[in-house]
Amino acid sequence: MSEQQFHTGFLPLAGTLYRIAYYMLESESEAEDAVQEVFLKLWESRDTLEGISNPKGYCVRMLKNLCIDRIRKARHLSFPEEIPEPEPGQPGDEAMDARKRLNNILEAVKALPERQRQVLILRTMEGLSYDEITERTGINYLTLRVLLSQARSKLKRL
C-alpha cells in the first residue's frame, strides 16, 4: 500500500477512533496514545492492508482490542491504599512531613496516564531493564524512554 493510499484510506478515521478510545479509556491522553499506536501498527503492516475491504471496521476492531488490553493491564497495577505508619524512631514533625510527601507522590503517580504509570512502576518499583519492559509491554525502546522521562518530569514538579 502506498503512502497516499494509507493517507486517504486510514488517516481520516482518526476522529472516530479517538472518540471510541476516549469512551473506553476515559482519558484524553490514553485515547490519543491508543489511536497513535493503532496507526503505528497499521503503518508497520501497510504491505498487508491492500486486501482489507472495510478499513473502518478493521481499525475499530484493532482499537477495541488494544483498549481492552490496556484496561486489563491497568487492573494488574495496584497501589497501596494507605501509607504505612512512620517508624517509631523518627521525631513527630519529620514523620508527618515524610508521610505527606509520600502521599503526594502516591497521588501524583496515580494521576499519571496509564502508559507512563505502567512504565514508571515497572522500571522503578520492579527494577526491570528497558529490554524487559519492552518485552512485557510491547512498547518500543524509544517510546519507553520518552514515557519514562515524561512520568519522571511530572513527578519532579511536586
C-alpha positions in Angstrom: 0.0 0.0 0.0 1.4 3.4 -0.9 1.7 6.3 1.4 -1.1 8.2 -0.5 -3.5 5.2 -0.2 -2.7 5.0 3.5 -3.4 8.7 4.0 -6.7 8.5 2.1 -7.9 5.2 3.4 -7.0 5.2 7.1 -6.0 8.6 8.4 -9.5 10.1 8.0 -10.7 7.6 10.6 -8.6 9.3 13.4 -11.6 11.3 14.8 -13.8 8.2 15.0 -11.1 6.1 16.6 -10.3 8.8 19.1 -13.9 9.0 20.2 -14.1 5.2 20.7 -10.8 5.1 22.6 -11.9 8.0 24.8 -15.2 6.3 25.6 -13.4 3.1 26.5 -10.3 4.5 28.3 -11.9 7.7 29.8 -8.7 9.6 29.4 -7.7 12.1 26.7 -4.0 11.2 26.7 -4.7 7.5 26.8 -7.1 7.8 23.9 -4.5 9.7 21.9 -1.9 7.1 22.7 -4.1 4.3 21.7 -5.1 5.9 18.4 -1.4 6.7 17.7 -0.5 3.1 18.5 -3.1 1.7 16.1 -1.8 4.0 13.3 1.7 2.9 14.0 0.7 -0.8 13.8 -1.2 -0.1 10.6 1.7 1.7 9.1 4.2 -1.0 10.0 1.9 -3.6 8.3 0.9 -1.4 5.4 2.1 -4.0 2.9 -0.7 -6.4 4.1 -3.5 -3.8 4.2 -4.5 -3.9 0.5 -6.8 -6.8 0.9 -8.9 -5.1 3.6 -12.4 -4.3 2.2 -13.6 -2.4 5.3 -10.8 -0.2 6.7 -13.1 1.4 9.3 -14.2 -1.9 10.7 -10.7 -3.2 10.7 -9.4 -0.2 12.6 -12.2 -0.1 15.1 -11.7 -3.8 15.9 -8.0 -3.3 16.2 -8.5 -0.3 18.5 -11.1 -2.0 20.7 -8.7 -4.9 21.2 -5.9 -2.6 22.1 -8.1 -0.7 24.6 -9.2 -3.9 26.2 -5.6 -4.9 26.6 -4.7 -1.6 28.2 -7.6 -1.8 30.6 -6.6 -5.3 31.6 -3.0 -4.3 32.2 -4.1 -1.3 34.3 -6.1 -3.6 36.6 -2.9 -5.6 37.4 -1.1 -2.5 38.6 -2.1 -1.8 42.2 -1.2 0.9 44.7 -1.4 0.7 48.5 -4.5 2.5 49.8 -2.7 3.8 52.8 0.9 4.7 53.6 2.4 2.7 56.4 2.9 4.5 59.8 6.3 6.1 60.3 9.0 4.3 62.2 9.0 4.9 65.9 12.5 6.4 66.0 11.5 9.5 63.9 10.5 12.7 65.5 6.8 13.6 65.1 7.1 16.6 62.7 9.6 14.9 60.4 7.5 11.8 60.3 4.4 13.8 59.4 6.2 15.7 56.7 7.6 12.5 55.2 4.2 10.9 55.3 2.7 14.0 53.5 5.4 13.9 50.8 4.9 10.2 50.3 1.1 10.7 50.0 1.7 13.5 47.5 4.0 11.3 45.4 1.5 8.4 45.5 -1.3 10.6 44.3 0.9 12.0 41.6 1.7 8.5 40.4 -1.9 7.6 40.4 -2.7 10.7 38.3 -0.2 9.8 35.6 -1.5 8.5 32.3 -1.7 4.7 32.3 1.3 4.0 30.0 3.5 6.4 31.9 2.4 5.0 35.2 3.0 1.4 34.0 6.5 2.1 32.7 7.5 4.0 35.8 6.3 1.2 38.1 8.0 -1.5 36.1 11.3 0.5 35.9 11.5 1.9 39.5 9.4 -0.4 41.7 10.0 -3.7 39.9 13.5 -2.8 38.8 13.1 -4.2 35.2 15.5 -3.3 32.5 14.4 -1.4 29.4 14.5 -4.7 27.4 12.4 -6.5 29.9 9.8 -3.7 29.9 9.8 -3.7 26.1 9.2 -7.4 26.1 6.5 -7.3 28.7 4.5 -4.3 27.4 5.3 -4.3 23.7 6.3 -0.7 23.8 9.3 0.0 21.7 12.6 1.2 23.3 12.4 4.9 22.2 8.8 5.3 23.2 9.5 3.6 26.5 12.3 6.1 27.2 10.0 9.1 26.3 7.2 7.8 28.6 9.6 7.3 31.5 11.1 10.7 31.0 7.6 12.3 30.9 6.5 10.5 34.0 9.6 11.5 36.0 9.3 15.1 34.8 5.7 15.3 36.0 6.7 13.8 39.4 9.5 16.3 39.8 7.1 19.2 39.6 5.7 18.3 43.0 
